[in-house]
Amino acid sequence: MTDPGEIPKEVTFHYIKSNLFRVIHSDGAIGGISPRGLIYINFYSERHAIPQQVFHSIVDGKTLGDEIVDRRISRDGAIREIEVGAVMDLNGAISLRDWLNDHIRTLENMKSKERTQ
């Protein structure tokens, strides 16, 4: 047991995954500054639109035939599906930026060494 007046020399953090934890793929992010002065970031994945409806012919009254493509109902363009969002204060955003910069430099150095070998 430590003395209550003693200044601690270390702290232990335990990482526990919440019930909503998941790993996502991200093609990009969109966000900004909230009305309360927090930074928000939403990660998205990009894909082509999935048809909302497709129609197939019926062959001989019992077998599914080919799709009738000109009747397909779908969205035009690409989809950016928002997977997850995060909100943080300025200090959290700075820490995230620094963490990303460190890992980007490490990865760039690794790729540079691979090209020279």
C-alpha positions, 0 to 999 in steps of 0.5 A: 500500500502506498502512502496517501501523500506520496506522489505516484511514479506510474499509472496502469491503464487497462484496455477493455473492449466495449460490447460495441467494439469492432474493427472497420475498414476506412477509405477516408474520413469527414468531420469538423468542429462541433457547435461546442468546440469539439472535433468530430470525425466520421470514418467511411468506406466507399463502394458502388451502390447496391441495387434496391430492386432487381427483376428476373425473368421466369423460364417455363413458369418455374425457373429463375432466369436472367436479370432484366437489367434495364429494370434495375432500380439503383442509386447513381454514383458511389456510396460513402457508408459512414462506419463509425464516428468519434468526438474528441477535444483539442488535446485528444485530437493533437494526441491522435495527430501525433500518434498518426504522424509517428506511425506514418513515418515508421511505415514510410521508413519501412517502405523506403527500406523495402524499395532499396533492397 
